[in-house]
Amino acid sequence: MEHIYQYSWIMPFIPLPVPMLIGVGLLLFPTTTKHLRRIWSFPTLFLLGLVMLLSAYFFIHQLNKSDIYQYVWSWTINNDFSLEFGNLVDPLTSIMSILITTVGITVLIYSEKYMFHDQGYLRFFSYMTFFNVSMLGLVTSSNLIQVYIFWEFVGMFSYLLIGFWFTRPVAANACQKAFVTNRVGDFSLLLGILGLYWITGSFEFRDLFEIFSNLVHNNEIHFFFLTLCAFLLFGGALAKSAQFPLHIWLPDAMEGPTPISALIHAATMVAAGIFLVARLLPLFIVMPYILNLISFIGIITVFLGATLALSQKDIKRGLAYSTMSQLGYMMLALGMGSYRAALFHLITHAYSKALLFLGAGSIIHSMEALVGYSPEKSQNMVLMGGLTKHMPITKTSFLLGTLSLCGIPPLACFWSKDSILNDSWLYSPIFAIIACSTTGLTAFYMFRIYLLTFEGHLNVHFRNYSGKRSNSFYSISLWGNEGPKTIQKKGGFKTLLTMNNKKGVTFFCKKIDRIDSSVRNMTRLLTHFGAKNTLPYPHESDNTMLFPMVLLVLFTLFVGAIGIPFNQEDKNLDILSKFLTPSTNLLHEKSNNSVDWYEFIPNATLSVSLSYFGIVIASFLYKPVYLSLTKLNLLNLFVKGGPNKIFGDRIRNRIYDWSYNRGYIDTFYAISLARGLRGFAEFTHFFDARVIDGITNGMGILSFFVGEGIKCVGGGRLSSYLLLYFYCVLLFLFISSFLYLFHF
């Protein structure tokens, strides 16, 4: 086994040959590579599956023997300075590796069909592979410099994936916003790493924790500087995991393809910040002020994310704010020192949220076949409804993911979230009250998403608000195109597309959307859909997209079992407690792995009751059967513009506006930062152009006019110049003497 550990450093780089071969193929044989593009998905899945098996092997071995392996080699040696690279295989690494690979494989399988029509298919799989390599390199790093290198790679490829459809201005702006916001955190992380090296003289985690702990206990370094370095390190996680106030990039990152949202913004990239805090927790734990700050930021993020999700219309944005809130739970747990509970919730949330995002992608994929590629329509929950009959598998999987995220037993997130809530009562009753109340908000907005999407009747698939049928439709996805590229049929004749639906609607179009011949024959596609009578209605996704969702359903149902202490006396039955104990290192005093059922059950009863209360309120407000039983339009309680007769209408509308407009935080940043920096730049430009350059140019112009004036006065006689010079010297001497005598 020791022999296998020596080659564990290869694990992150195993999937790397595929994108390299794709690049060589596009360079040397572009036509053949594009024509056979679907073949490249199979080696990508195979190599990532190989990494998953290797991670599982390490996981099982560490579960049995509980050992930690680190392999280090010197990269740069200069006098007393030595920079070492290596890989660290411990329980935290094994858990994160399994999480990255399992979610990555399901998303890649899903993407093979979801991105099938996209012209950037090969580019998408290359970016995805590079991103997985970066994340695997991040979690297996043995020192802070190596972490920072892969941290930047993760940020770069997330930037490319968020802006994958860069021809859309909204997507281009979203990836730039994510890039700039994360640069703030990355710069903070870099300063923290350099400050920590200045204090300890090492980048290695093992040496770092020991030296830092000794310095703190012996008071050998200034406490303010220690706190500053720790805060700067936490700043990197603050941005990457979308914690307040650097959370603003996460909702806009939904402009990327939905599989990207499932991979990056549910399970991996946003989890990188949680991973970093968990890795550095032995360092933070010797400074209570930093732990208090982490927990404070976490509880703010928990409540803020839940409240901002209440009135979102875009289904992906609603899930994005849900991700933000759940990441706040994890950060709260780390701030309380609940290492086990934080990582437990990281695991369960990753699978549940990946399931929800893939379900949302299935919904969007179906909607785009009806309304065309228009995110304002295909992702708007207000325009959906009645999908239960047409998408039963998607509906069932989405419902299970929703119930899990709401904390309904016995699904996965119930066990992890209630572990955090149970620890929060011991840490701070105020934080516990906020965290428990947020569970009710979570149940409300998640079931709001579910009810608006699946319940009721078909809303506007073919009807707009005036009740008329749509004038156009798209039979294929136009993802990634710069615009609707069209071709004119020869002879100018019209193409008749007769859809055999119940009302016998006939569609006419003069133009046909251009699609690459290697993708699909458009005429055969339209004929196929018309023959099945399925195009005018939502339809279930392909089996290639449903299979990953079913796998994630299994994880959502059963992964919570790894953290359930079935027997208090036998810790071996609680896999997570036993497995994470070696990684806690200095955390034994702070983190309690045991669970007191007499405390857990009452707290769980409270949180589950609040969740059911949120579900009931959401059902009463949004489920059509309840709306039909009353003449009062109670939906206006949470929809802008309700009747003025209802009490508190103005307050209600202001709350709605505050939630829908993201708490006006983006507006505040736009005014205080964007406009402020722009105004400062304009002022400095004016000062440089008018004052600095004005003085220089003014001296030149003054010299020019003085020279021209002297030229006109002068007569060309040397004796006259000498006489004038003599008079000027006498005048200067007279003025100087006068000032000296009167002591000016």
C-alpha positions in Angstrom: 0.0 0.0 0.0 2.9 2.4 0.7 4.0 1.8 -2.8 0.7 2.9 -4.2 0.7 6.0 -2.0 4.0 7.1 -3.6 2.2 7.5 -6.9 -0.8 9.2 -5.5 0.5 12.5 -6.8 -0.5 11.4 -10.3 -4.2 11.2 -9.3 -5.1 14.8 -10.1 -3.4 14.7 -13.5 -4.9 11.4 -14.8 -7.8 13.1 -16.8 -5.4 15.7 -18.3 -4.4 13.8 -21.6 -7.9 14.1 -23.0 -8.1 17.9 -23.4 -4.5 17.9 -24.6 -5.4 15.4 -27.3 -8.5 17.4 -28.2 -6.3 20.5 -28.7 -3.8 18.6 -30.9 -6.7 17.1 -32.9 -8.3 20.5 -33.5 -5.0 21.9 -34.5 -4.0 19.1 -36.9 -7.3 17.5 -37.9 -10.0 20.0 -37.1 -12.7 18.5 -39.4 -12.3 14.9 -38.2 -12.1 16.0 -34.6 -15.3 17.9 -34.8 -17.1 15.2 -36.7 -16.1 12.6 -34.1 -16.6 14.9 -31.1 -18.9 12.6 -29.1 -16.2 10.0 -28.9 -14.1 12.3 -26.7 -16.6 12.1 -23.9 -15.9 8.4 -23.3 -12.2 8.7 -22.4 -13.0 11.7 -20.3 -15.5 9.7 -18.3 -13.2 6.6 -18.1 -10.2 8.6 -16.7 -12.3 10.5 -14.2 -13.9 7.2 -13.2 -10.4 5.8 -12.7 -9.6 8.7 -10.3 -12.8 8.0 -8.5 -11.9 4.3 -7.9 -8.4 5.4 -6.7 -10.0 7.9 -4.3 -12.4 5.2 -3.0 -9.5 2.8 -2.5 -7.6 5.4 -0.4 -10.8 6.1 1.5 -11.3 2.4 2.4 -7.7 2.0 3.4 -7.8 5.1 5.6 -11.1 4.0 7.1 -9.4 0.8 8.2 -6.0 2.0 9.3 -6.6 5.8 9.9 -3.2 6.8 8.7 -2.1 10.0 6.8 0.4 10.0 4.0 2.4 12.9 2.7 4.9 12.8 -0.2 7.0 15.9 -0.7 9.8 16.8 -3.1 11.9 19.9 -3.3 11.2 22.2 -6.2 13.4 25.2 -5.5 16.4 25.4 -3.1 18.2 28.7 -2.5 20.4 29.0 0.7 17.9 28.8 3.6 14.8 29.0 1.4 13.3 25.7 0.1 10.0 25.5 -1.8 8.6 22.0 -1.7 5.7 20.5 -3.7 3.9 17.3 -2.7 0.6 15.6 -2.1 -1.3 15.0 1.1 -3.6 12.0 1.4 -5.7 12.2 4.6 -9.4 11.8 5.4 -10.3 15.3 4.2 -8.5 14.7 0.9 -10.2 11.4 0.4 -13.7 12.8 1.1 -13.2 15.8 -1.2 -11.7 13.6 -4.0 -14.7 11.2 -3.9 -17.1 14.2 -3.9 -15.4 15.9 -6.8 -15.2 12.7 -9.0 -18.7 11.3 -8.3 -20.4 14.6 -8.9 -18.1 15.3 -11.9 -18.9 12.0 -13.5 -22.7 12.4 -13.2 -22.5 16.0 -14.6 -20.3 14.8 -17.5 -22.8 12.1 -18.4 -25.6 14.6 -18.2 -23.7 17.1 -20.2 -23.1 14.7 -23.1 -26.8 15.0 -24.0 -27.5 18.5 -22.6 -24.7 20.1 -24.7 -25.2 17.9 -27.7 -26.4 20.7 -29.9 -23.8 23.2 -28.9 -21.1 24.2 -31.3 -18.7 24.5 -28.4 -19.1 20.9 -27.3 -15.4 20.0 -27.4 -14.5 23.3 -25.7 -17.0 22.6 -23.0 -15.5 19.1 -22.2 -12.0 20.5 -22.2 -12.9 23.2 -19.7 -14.7 20.7 -17.5 -11.7 18.4 -17.5 -9.3 21.2 -16.7 -11.6 22.3 -13.9 -11.7 18.8 -12.4 -7.9 18.5 -12.6 -7.6 21.9 -10.8 -10.0 20.9 -8.0 -8.3 17.6 -7.5 -4.9 19.3 -7.3 -6.3 21.8 -4.8 -7.6 19.2 -2.4 -4.4 17.0 -2.6 -2.0 19.9 -2.0 0.4 19.6 0.9 1.3 23.3 1.3 -0.2 26.8 0.9 1.7 27.8 -2.2 0.5 24.7 -4.0 -3.0 25.4 -2.8 -2.8 29.0 -4.1 -1.6 27.8 -7.6 -4.5 25.4 -8.0 -6.8 28.0 -6.4 -6.0 30.3 -9.3 -6.5 27.6 -11.8 -10.0 26.9 -10.4 -10.8 30.6 -10.6 -9.6 30.8 -14.2 -11.6 27.8 -15.5 -14.7 28.8 -13.6 -14.4 32.2 -15.3 -14.2 30.4 -18.7 -17.1 28.1 -17.8 -19.4 30.9 -16.5 -18.7 32.9 -19.7 -18.9 29.8 -21.9 -21.6 31.6 -24.1 -19.5 34.7 -24.2 -21.2 36.1 -27.2 -24.2 36.9 -24.9 -23.4 40.2 -23.1 -25.1 39.0 -20.0 -22.9 35.9 -19.7 -19.8 38.0 -20.5 -20.6 40.5 -17.7 -21.4 37.6 -15.3 -18.0 35.9 -15.8 -16.2 39.3 -15.4 -18.1 40.0 -12.2 -17.2 36.6 -10.8 -13.5 37.1 -11.9 -13.2 40.6 -10.3 -15.0 39.6 -7.1 -12.9 36.5 -6.6 -9.7 38.5 -7.3 -10.5 40.4 -4.1 -10.5 37.2 -2.1 -7.5 35.8 -4.0 -5.4 38.9 -3.2 -6.4 38.6 0.4 -5.4 34.9 0.4 -2.0 35.7 -1.1 -1.2 38.4 1.5 -2.3 36.0 4.3 0.0 33.2 2.9 3.0 35.6 2.7 2.3 36.9 6.2 2.0 33.4 7.6 5.3 32.5 6.0 7.0 35.6 7.5 5.8 34.4 10.9 6.5 30.7 10.7 9.0 30.3 7.9 7.1 27.4 6.3 4.3 26.7 3.8 3.8 23.1 4.8 0.6 22.4 6.7 2.2 20.0 9.2 5.0 22.4 10.2 2.7 25.5 9.9 0.2 24.4 12.5 2.8 23.3 15.1 4.9 26.4 14.8 1.9 28.8 14.7 0.4 27.1 17.8 3.7 27.4 19.7 4.1 31.1 18.8 0.6 31.9 20.0 0.9 30.0 23.3 4.3 31.5 24.1 3.3 35.1 23.0 6.3 35.4 20.7 4.5 37.4 18.0 2.2 40.3 18.1 -1.4 39.3 18.4 -2.7 41.9 16.0 -0.5 40.7 13.2 -1.5 37.1 13.8 -5.1 38.1 13.7 -4.6 40.1 10.5 -2.9 37.2 8.7 -5.7 34.8 9.8 -8.3 37.2 8.6 -6.6 37.6 5.2 -6.5 33.8 4.8 -10.2 33.7 5.6 -10.8 36.4 3.0 -9.9 34.0 0.2 -12.6 31.5 1.4 -15.0 34.4 1.9 -15.1 35.1 -1.9 -14.8 31.6 -3.2 -17.6 30.3 -1.1 -19.9 33.3 -1.8 -20.1 34.5 1.8 -21.4 38.0 2.7 -20.4 40.5 1.5 -18.5 38.9 -1.4 -21.5 36.8 -2.5 -22.7 39.0 -5.3 -21.0 36.9 -8.1 -22.9 33.6 -7.4 -26.4 34.5 -8.7 -24.9 36.0 -11.9 -22.8 32.9 -12.5 -26.0 31.1 -13.4 -25.6 32.5 -16.9 -23.3 29.6 -17.7 -24.7 26.2 -18.9 -26.8 24.4 -16.2 -24.3 21.5 -15.9 -21.7 24.1 -14.9 -24.1 25.4 -12.2 -24.5 21.8 -10.9 -20.7 21.1 -10.8 -19.2 24.5 -9.8 -21.9 26.2 -7.8 -23.3 23.2 -6.0 -20.5 20.7 -5.2 -16.9 21.9 -6.0 -15.9 25.5 -6.6 -18.0 27.0 -3.9 -16.9 24.1 -1.6 -13.2 25.2 -2.1 -13.6 27.9 0.4 -15.2 25.6 2.9 -12.3 23.1 2.3 -9.7 25.8 2.9 -11.2 26.9 6.2 -11.5 23.2 7.2 -7.9 22.6 6.3 -6.7 25.6 8.2 -9.0 25.2 11.2 -6.2 24.0 13.5 -4.7 27.4 12.8 -7.9 29.4 13.3 -8.9 27.5 16.5 -6.1 29.1 18.6 -7.6 32.5 17.8 -11.2 32.7 19.2 -11.8 36.1 17.6 -11.4 34.7 14.1 -13.7 31.8 14.9 -16.3 34.2 16.2 -15.9 36.2 13.0 -16.3 33.1 10.8 -19.5 32.0 12.7 -20.8 35.6 12.5 -20.3 35.8 8.7 -21.8 32.3 8.4 -25.0 33.2 10.2 -25.4 36.4 8.2 -25.0 34.5 5.0 -27.5 31.8 6.1 -30.3 34.3 6.7 -29.4 36.7 3.8 -29.3 33.9 1.2 -32.7 32.5 2.4 -34.4 35.9 2.3 -33.1 36.8 -1.1 -34.3 33.5 -2.5 -37.9 34.2 -1.5 -39.1 36.2 -4.5 -36.7 35.1 -7.3 -38.4 34.3 -10.6 -35.4 32.6 -12.3 -35.2 29.0 -11.2 -31.4 28.9 -11.3 -31.1 32.1 -9.3 -33.4 30.8 -6.6 -31.2 27.7 -6.3 -28.1 29.9 -6.3 -29.3 31.8 -3.3 -30.2 28.5 -1.7 -26.6 27.4 -2.2 -25.4 30.6 -0.6 -27.5 30.0 2.4 -26.4 26.4 2.8 -22.7 27.4 2.5 -23.4 29.8 5.3 -24.5 26.8 7.5 -21.2 25.1 6.8 -19.2 28.3 7.6 -21.3 28.7 10.8 -20.4 25.1 11.8 -16.7 25.7 11.2 -16.8 28.9 13.2 -18.3 26.9 16.1 -15.5 24.3 15.7 -18.0 21.7 14.5 -15.6 20.2 12.0 -17.5 17.0 11.5 -20.9 18.7 11.1 -19.6 21.1 8.5 -18.0 18.4 6.3 -21.1 16.2 6.7 -23.3 19.0 5.4 -20.8 19.7 2.6 -21.2 16.1 1.4 -25.0 15.8 1.7 -25.7 19.3 0.3 -23.4 18.7 -2.7 -25.4 15.7 -3.9 -28.8 17.2 -3.2 -28.0 20.5 -4.8 -26.4 18.8 -7.8 -29.7 16.9 -8.2 -31.7 20.0 -8.0 -29.6 21.8 -10.6 -29.7 18.9 -13.0 -33.5 18.8 -12.5 -33.6 22.5 -13.3 -31.5 21.8 -16.4 -34.0 19.2 -17.5 -36.8 21.7 -17.1 -35.0 24.4 -19.0 -34.1 21.9 -21.7 -37.8 21.0 -22.2 -38.9 24.6 -22.1 -36.4 25.8 -24.7 -38.0 23.3 -27.1 -41.1 25.4 -26.8 -40.2 29.0 -26.4 -36.7 29.0 -28.0 -33.4 30.0 -26.4 -34.6 32.8 -24.2 -33.5 32.5 -20.5 -36.0 35.2 -19.6 -38.8 32.7 -20.6 -37.3 29.2 -20.3 -36.0 29.9 -16.8 -38.8 32.0 -15.5 -40.8 30.0 -13.0 -43.8 32.3 -13.3 -44.2 31.1 -16.9 -44.0 27.5 -15.9 -46.5 25.1 -14.3 -48.2 21.8 -14.8 -45.0 19.9 -15.7 -45.9 16.9 -13.4 -47.8 15.1 -16.1 -45.2 15.6 -18.8 -42.0 15.1 -16.8 -42.7 12.6 -14.0 -39.2 11.4 -13.4 -37.8 14.9 -13.3 -40.6 15.9 -11.0 -39.9 13.0 -8.6 -36.2 13.6 -8.4 -36.6 17.4 -8.0 -39.1 16.8 -5.2 -36.7 14.4 -3.3 -33.9 17.0 -3.7 -36.3 19.7 -2.4 -37.3 17.6 0.6 -33.7 16.8 1.4 -32.7 20.5 1.3 -35.7 21.4 3.5 -34.3 19.0 6.1 -37.1 16.4 6.0 -36.2 13.1 7.5 -34.8 10.6 6.6 -33.2 12.3 3.6 -29.5 13.2 3.6 -29.5 16.9 4.5 -31.7 16.4 7.5 -28.9 14.6 9.4 -26.2 17.1 8.5 -28.3 20.3 8.9 -29.7 19.2 12.3 -26.2 18.3 13.5 -25.2 21.9 12.9 -28.4 23.2 14.5 -27.8 20.9 17.5 -24.3 22.4 17.9 -25.5 25.9 17.5 -27.7 25.7 20.6 -24.6 24.9 22.6 -22.6 27.7 20.9 -25.1 30.6 20.9 -28.9 30.6 21.4 -29.2 33.7 19.2 -27.4 32.1 16.3 -29.5 28.9 16.9 -32.7 30.8 16.7 -31.7 32.5 13.4 -30.5 29.2 12.0 -33.7 27.3 13.0 -35.9 30.1 11.6 -34.0 29.9 8.4 -35.0 26.3 8.0 -38.6 27.4 7.7 -37.6 30.0 5.1 -35.7 27.3 3.2 -38.7 25.0 3.1 -40.9 28.0 2.0 -38.8 29.1 -1.0 -37.8 25.6 -2.1 -41.5 24.5 -2.2 -42.3 27.8 -3.9 -39.9 26.8 -6.6 -41.3 23.3 -6.8 -45.0 24.3 -6.9 -44.5 27.1 -9.4 -42.7 24.7 -11.7 -44.6 21.4 -11.5 -48.1 22.0 -10.0 -51.1 23.6 -11.7 -51.7 23.7 -15.4 -49.5 24.6 -18.4 -49.1 28.3 -17.9 -47.7 30.1 -21.0 -46.0 27.4 -23.0 -48.2 28.5 -25.9 -49.9 31.5 -24.4 -48.7 34.9 -23.4 -50.4 37.1 -20.9 -53.0 38.2 -23.5 -54.0 34.5 -24.0 -52.7 34.3 -27.6 -50.6 31.5 -28.9 -46.9 32.0 -29.5 -46.0 33.0 -33.0 -42.8 31.0 -33.1 -41.0 28.1 -31.6 -37.6 26.5 -31.8 -37.1 22.8 -32.3 -33.5 22.8 -31.5 -31.2 24.5 -29.0 -29.3 27.5 -30.2 -26.9 27.5 -27.2 -23.7 29.2 -27.9 -24.6 30.8 -31.2 -23.8 34.4 -31.7 -27.3 35.0 -32.8 -30.0 33.4 -34.9 -27.8 32.5 -37.9 -30.2 31.7 -40.7 -30.2 30.5 -44.3 -32.7 31.2 -47.0 -34.2 28.3 -48.9 -33.5 28.2 -52.6 -36.2 29.6 -54.8 -37.7 31.6 -51.8 -40.4 29.0 -51.2 -41.9 28.6 -47.8 -41.2 25.6 -45.7 -44.4 24.0 -44.3 -44.0 22.5 -40.9 -47.3 20.8 -39.9 -47.6 19.7 -36.3 -50.2 17.1 -35.8 -51.5 18.4 -32.5 -55.0 18.4 -31.2 -56.0 21.7 -32.9 -54.1 21.1 -36.1 -51.9 24.2 -35.9 -49.8 24.8 -39.0 -46.6 26.7 -38.8 -44.9 28.6 -41.6 -41.4 29.9 -41.7 -39.3 31.4 -44.4 -36.0 30.7 -42.7 -34.4 27.6 -41.2 -32.0 27.8 -38.4 -28.5 26.9 -39.4 -27.1 23.8 -37.6 -23.9 22.0 -38.2 -24.3 18.9 -40.4 -22.3 16.8 -38.0 -24.7 17.5 -35.2 -28.1 16.4 -36.6 -30.2 16.5 -39.7 -32.7 19.2 -39.0 -35.5 18.0 -41.3 -35.3 14.5 -39.8 -35.4 16.0 -36.3 -38.5 18.1 -37.0 -40.3 15.2 -38.8 -39.4 12.9 -35.8 -40.9 15.3 -33.3 -43.9 16.0 -35.4 -44.7 12.3 -35.8 -44.6 11.7 -32.1 -46.9 14.7 -31.3 -44.6 15.8 -28.5 -43.2 19.0 -29.7 -46.0 21.4 -28.6 -45.8 20.1 -25.0 -43.1 19.7 -22.5 -41.4 16.3 -22.7 -39.2 14.2 -20.4 -35.5 14.4 -21.0 -33.4 11.8 -22.7 -32.3 8.7 -20.7 -28.7 10.0 -20.8 -29.9 13.0 -18.8 -32.2 11.0 -16.5 -29.6 8.4 -15.5 -27.3 10.8 -13.6 -30.4 12.3 -11.8 -31.4 8.8 -10.7 -27.9 8.2 -9.3 -28.0 11.4 -7.4 -31.4 10.5 -6.0 -29.8 7.4 -4.5 -27.0 9.5 -3.0 -29.7 11.9 -1.6 -31.6 9.0 -0.1 -28.7 7.1 1.5 -25.6 9.2 1.9 -26.9 10.7 5.2 -26.4 7.2 6.7 -22.6 7.7 7.0 -23.1 10.3 9.7 -25.8 8.6 11.8 -24.5 7.3 15.1 -26.8 4.2 15.4 -25.1 3.1 18.5 -23.7 5.6 21.0 -21.4 3.0 22.5 -20.0 1.7 19.3 -18.3 4.5 17.3 -17.5 2.2 14.5 -21.1 2.5 13.3 -20.7 6.2 12.9 -18.4 6.2 9.8 -18.0 9.9 9.6 -17.0 10.4 13.3 -14.4 7.7 13.1 -13.0 8.7 9.8 -12.7 12.5 10.4 -11.1 12.2 13.9 -7.5 11.9 12.6 -7.9 15.1 10.5 -9.2 17.2 13.4 -5.8 17.1 15.0 -6.0 20.1 17.4 -9.8 20.1 17.4 -10.5 17.3 19.9 -11.2 19.8 22.7 -13.4 22.0 20.6 -15.3 19.5 18.4 -17.5 16.8 20.0 -18.1 13.9 17.6 -20.7 12.2 19.9 -24.4 12.9 19.6 -26.7 13.2 22.5 -30.0 11.8 21.3 -31.9 13.4 24.2 -30.7 16.8 22.9 -30.8 15.9 19.2 -34.4 14.7 19.0 -36.0 17.8 20.5 -33.9 20.2 18.4 -34.6 18.1 15.3 -38.3 18.2 16.1 -38.3 21.9 16.3 -36.4 22.3 13.0 -38.6 19.8 11.2 -41.7 21.4 12.5 -40.5 24.8 11.1 -39.8 23.1 7.8 -43.3 21.6 7.6 -44.7 25.0 8.6 -42.8 26.6 5.6 -44.1 23.9 3.3 -47.7 24.4 4.4 -47.4 28.2 3.9 -45.9 27.8 0.5 -48.6 25.2 -0.5 -51.4 27.6 0.8 -50.0 30.5 -1.2 -48.8 28.8 -4.4 -50.7 25.5 -4.8 -53.6 26.0 -7.3 -56.0 23.8 -5.3 -55.9 26.2 -2.4 -56.1 29.3 -4.6 -59.3 28.0 -6.1 -61.0 27.6 -2.7 -60.8 31.3 -1.9 -61.8 34.5 -3.6 -59.0 36.4 -1.9 -55.9 36.4 -4.1 -53.6 35.5 -1.3 -50.8 35.0 -3.8 -50.5 38.8 -3.8 -49.0 38.5 -0.3 -45.8 37.5 -2.0 -46.2 39.0 -5.4 -45.6 42.6 -6.1 -48.6 44.9 -6.8 -51.2 43.3 -4.5 -54.5 45.0 -3.8 -54.3 48.1 -1.6 -57.2 46.8 0.5 -54.9 44.1 2.1 -53.4 45.3 5.3 -49.7 46.2 5.0 -49.5 46.3 1.2 -46.8 48.9 1.1 -44.6 47.0 3.6 -45.2 43.8 1.7 -44.2 45.4 -1.6 -41.1 46.9 0.0 -40.1 43.5 1.4 -40.7 41.9 -2.1 -38.7 44.6 -3.8 -35.9 44.2 -1.3 -35.7 40.5 -1.9 -36.2 40.6 -5.6 -33.5 43.3 -6.0 -31.0 41.3 -4.0 -31.2 43.4 -0.9 -29.9 46.4 -3.0 -26.4 45.2 -2.2 -25.5 45.2 -5.9 -26.9 48.7 -6.2 -24.8 49.8 -3.2 -21.7 48.3 -4.7 -22.5 50.0 -8.0 -22.9 53.4 -6.4 -20.2 53.2 -3.8 -17.5 51.2 -5.6 -18.1 51.3 -9.3 -19.3 54.9 -9.5 -16.9 56.0 -6.8 -13.9 54.5 -8.5 -15.0 55.9 -11.8 -15.4 59.3 -10.3 -12.0 59.1 -8.7 -10.5 58.0 -12.0 -12.2 60.9 -13.8 -10.9 63.3 -11.1 -7.3 62.0 -11.4 -7.5 62.2 -15.2 -8.7 65.8 -14.9 -6.0 66.6 -12.4 -3.3 65.0 -14.6 -4.5 66.5 -17.8 -5.4 70.0 -16.6 -3.1 70.6 -13.6 0.0 68.6 -14.0 0.1 68.8 -17.8 -1.3 72.4 -17.6 1.7 73.6 -15.5 4.2 71.9 -17.8 2.5 73.2 -21.0 2.0 76.6 -19.4 5.7 77.0 -18.7 6.4 76.1 -22.3 3.9 78.5 -23.6 5.1 81.3 -21.2 8.7 80.7 -22.3 7.6 80.9 -25.9 5.8 84.2 -25.5 8.6 85.7 -23.4 11.1 84.7 -26.1 8.9 86.2 -28.8 8.5 89.4 -26.8 12.3 89.8 -26.2 12.9 89.1 -29.8 10.7 92.0 -30.8 12.2 94.4 -28.2 15.8 93.6 -29.0 17.7 95.8 -31.6 20.6 93.5 -32.2 23.3 95.9 -30.5 25.5 94.3 -27.9 26.1 97.5 -26.0 22.3 97.9 -25.4 22.1 94.3 -24.1 25.0 95.0 -21.7 23.4 98.2 -20.4 20.1 96.5 -19.8 21.8 93.7 -18.0 23.7 96.2 -15.8 20.4 98.0 -14.9 18.8 94.7 -14.0 21.7 93.8 -11.7 21.5 97.1 -9.9 17.8 96.8 -9.5 18.2 93.3 -7.9 20.9 94.6 -5.6 18.8 97.6 -4.5 15.8 95.4 -3.7 17.9 92.9 -1.8 19.6 95.6 0.3 16.2 97.1 1.1 14.8 93.9 2.3 17.9 93.1 4.4 17.9 96.5 6.1 14.2 96.4 7.1 14.4 92.7 8.1 11.7 91.4 5.8 
